[in-house]
Amino acid sequence: MAEYGRLTEEIKNELKEIVGGKNFHESPEELVAYAYDASAFRFKPDIILRPVETGQVSRIMKIAYREKIPVVPRGAGTGLTGGSISLKGGIILSMTAMNRILSVEPANLVAVVQPGVVTEDLHRAVSKHGLFYPPDPASLKSCTIGGNAAESAGGPHCLKYGVTRDYILGLEAVLADGTVLRSGAKVMKNVVGYDLTRLLVGSEGTLAIITEITVKLIPMPKSTVTTLAYFGESKSASEAVAAIISKGFLPSTLEFMDETSIRVVEKFTGLGIPSEVKGILLIETDGDTEGAEKSAAEIEGILRDKGAFSVETAEDEKKRDKLWHSRRSIAPALGQAAQFKLDEDVVLPVSLIPEGVSKIKEISEKHGIPVAIFGHAGDGNLHVNLLLQGMEQKHMEAAEAMLKDICGYICSRGGVISGEHGIGFLKIPYISMGLDPAALSMMRRIKNIFDPCEILNPGKMFPPEIKA
Amino acid sequence: MSKSGEKKGDYSGLEQDLHRCLKCGTCLSVCPIYRETRLETESPRGKLALLQAAAEGDLDAARKFRQLMLFCLGCGRCAAACPNCVDTTSLFYDARAVLSGYMGVPPVQRLLFSTFFPSHKLMSAAAFFGNIAGKISAGGIIDMIFGESKPALMAGFFKSYSWPSFMASYKEKKSGGEKIGFFVGCLDNYFYPETARNIVRLLEEMGYAAVVPQDLSCCGAPLLSLGLKDEAKDLARRTIAAFEDRGVTKIVTGCATCADIMKHAYPHLLGETGEDFAENVYDLVGFLTHCGRPLPGTGKIEGKVLFHTPCHLGQGLKLADEAKDIIKSVPGAEYVEPEDNDTCCGFGGIFSFDNPEFSAELRDKRIKSILDAAPDMVVTACPACRRQIDTGLRKAGSSLKTLHLADFITKNISGG
């Protein structure tokens, strides 16, 4: 276990000089407000710094490195696994003041942004040029690109278009000792040396502080068709997912809702979903108008084949929005249905989705904790929500036992325990279940090279090493 | 770790509601303050966390805490956006009520909002003298001396009174028809009497009889903002009593804030009595949409119209689209909608007195988006927004006029 230095008044003054008094925070109120993220767990930092440029980040890291002070980078704090919480005190590096879009370059199909840019703001800025940045995590209105990069965030669009990692061409990052590193370039092909960009993306702030991001853009699809299908059985809906993919279709969205999710949504929002509906698929096809419509029509055939008793499609924005209602209502409805929910984002090979849904239901019944399963399904990513009736020790212990079973099953079938939320500290107990020991050991060595003093987001990603 | 002798508040009554906040951060994307400052401490989620810490005894809820609790426009966007239905607005009002109990309220504000505002007589006197003072300083002496500082705002408030007020000049007609209670509200009464007259005219044109209780002035919004809950309760009771036994079927107001307060805060303050009253309270937009009678007049209004959605109309009463539909239904009017149209004007009641510079910053942003859309007139449904936007337009050197929806519609009648 690493030994950390103390943040003396002298060091604080040094840091304050770097960012200025306005961006240096240490009042009790500020410590409370920077103690949590969307995981709802709380650990107070010692101070919060808001750098406005890379040079400041570098100078901060030099001091932190010299004094062995923990540093946790933070975007909007919308992560679900506790990635931006400072478990060991020290410095929260709030990147929200570095929020400029530095360039949008239609001729190169790239944009260069600072980490504090809100994901939706990037979507908007590039759409003005007819361009598209596909990753669309649920929190896109609030979350930042820096956080997305650190977690390699996903979202519904990732089935067709890939995740954040697939859209980052280059990075500027500050290393633990304050060195500024640049990786990648504004080019689509690049095999010069190891791919440090892809290593840093998804590293959850444990390897470096990301200070600038070059993202890849693609032309905005001209049209999108949304299809909503009702099934009499959850199982037939999940089978339809596998069937659509295996028949060679790649919808831009393929979302699944199981019976529990549907009932909860109906109970708390009263959208009027008929009671015989036990599975829902929400599908989007995009491209040129003709192609999007043709794919939608062919997919409708598959849906009917698999037993959908109602299929509705829409092309204009208002009607499409209406079809999204039930899917968008899940998270809020689940929030009301349970005292506390744990949102797991396991991934299975797509062909195993039908089996996975039934198996997870079985595990839920065995442990007596209800689950609502919904999610991106088309890319194998299922959101398994454990609906707990409290946050007390006994509830958490029961949930942990159930999660062990779920993760065990997922890993035994070649799946992974997290598709987009990351490990943070909440999933540390399960990381070794799904990682090859040699791979885990190599990851630890990489961490050690980047961050020998363990000052970058300590306590995250890796279980404490058991010394013989 | 309370400093010696410092009194502390008890926030434990709020704990149950606070636990509903899952810290997802959805509110960050809609909060006009957070969108500017990007400081978690000033976000709705941050403030709920502070309240939770205070409730758990983990935070000494003193000066800075109070400042943060008051650093809120009360626009209601966070409550409307919350996936888990946390009623942030009520929680912040409740927190301020606890705060005022042990931290007190600045004496000037207490005097102004608990003595002057609720009293029609005192307000009228102030209006009279304010108007004279305003005429004396017509050359903008006050502005020259104070700029946009706090005393200037307070002084400006009084000097721009319009005299006589609506009520001072109003005589109730003994006309037939369904009786509708008209809650004038302080701003329309003293600043925009013409608008108040237009609301009455509109009601009469539609075949209603307006009933205007003479002894009412303030709805209680500033009292709630300051945490003077008991005073707000008294005022709510007075408002309800004023309409009792007057034979009115509905109560209408031209101020979105008053409507939102009467509709959503009165039940919170008075329980069942408040609920019964609230059921029949309508903002003008809601009334025109739901009354089932057609708008009078068919005359044309030429020009591009932009509707500024007051926060309490859009978020609180959820009537943004309805207001725009009314405008679109007027022949000749071309409705223009700039990107990101439903943003706050930055007034926020007490907020603008406490934070004049920040309030002006938000206002100027809003003005820019209005001017970019190049409308011929701006219509809104809240006299506070109207004043704020008017001030902003003048500062920007624009001659664009801001109208209340009632002015806009009755203009149509006279045009026809």
Chai-1 contact restraints between the chains, C-beta under 6 A:
chainA,res_idxA,chainB,res_idxB,connection_type,confidence,min_distance_angstrom,max_distance_angstrom,comment,restraint_id
A,S27,B,K64,contact,1.0,0.0,6.0,A-B,restraint_1
A,P28,B,L59,contact,1.0,0.0,6.0,A-B,restraint_2
A,E29,B,T41,contact,1.0,0.0,6.0,A-B,restraint_3
A,E29,B,L50,contact,1.0,0.0,6.0,A-B,restraint_4
A,E29,B,K64,contact,1.0,0.0,6.0,A-B,restraint_5
A,E30,B,T41,contact,1.0,0.0,6.0,A-B,restraint_6
A,V32,B,A49,contact,1.0,0.0,6.0,A-B,restraint_7
A,V32,B,L50,contact,1.0,0.0,6.0,A-B,restraint_8
A,V32,B,A53,contact,1.0,0.0,6.0,A-B,restraint_9
A,V32,B,L59,contact,1.0,0.0,6.0,A-B,restraint_10
A,A33,B,E40,contact,1.0,0.0,6.0,A-B,restraint_11
A,A33,B,T41,contact,1.0,0.0,6.0,A-B,restraint_12
A,A33,B,G46,contact,1.0,0.0,6.0,A-B,restraint_13
A,A33,B,A49,contact,1.0,0.0,6.0,A-B,restraint_14
A,Y34,B,E40,contact,1.0,0.0,6.0,A-B,restraint_15
A,Y36,B,K23,contact,1.0,0.0,6.0,A-B,restraint_16
A,A38,B,K23,contact,1.0,0.0,6.0,A-B,restraint_17
A,A38,B,C24,contact,1.0,0.0,6.0,A-B,restraint_18
A,A38,B,G25,contact,1.0,0.0,6.0,A-B,restraint_19
A,A40,B,L22,contact,1.0,0.0,6.0,A-B,restraint_20
A,A40,B,K23,contact,1.0,0.0,6.0,A-B,restraint_21
A,A76,B,G25,contact,1.0,0.0,6.0,A-B,restraint_22
A,A76,B,L28,contact,1.0,0.0,6.0,A-B,restraint_23
A,G77,B,G25,contact,1.0,0.0,6.0,A-B,restraint_24
A,T78,B,G25,contact,1.0,0.0,6.0,A-B,restraint_25
A,T96,B,R38,contact,1.0,0.0,6.0,A-B,restraint_26
A,K141,B,S29,contact,1.0,0.0,6.0,A-B,restraint_27
A,S142,B,G25,contact,1.0,0.0,6.0,A-B,restraint_28
A,S142,B,L28,contact,1.0,0.0,6.0,A-B,restraint_29
A,S142,B,S29,contact,1.0,0.0,6.0,A-B,restraint_30
A,A331,B,P83,contact,1.0,0.0,6.0,A-B,restraint_31
A,P332,B,P83,contact,1.0,0.0,6.0,A-B,restraint_32
A,G335,B,L22,contact,1.0,0.0,6.0,A-B,restraint_33
A,G335,B,P83,contact,1.0,0.0,6.0,A-B,restraint_34
A,G335,B,N84,contact,1.0,0.0,6.0,A-B,restraint_35
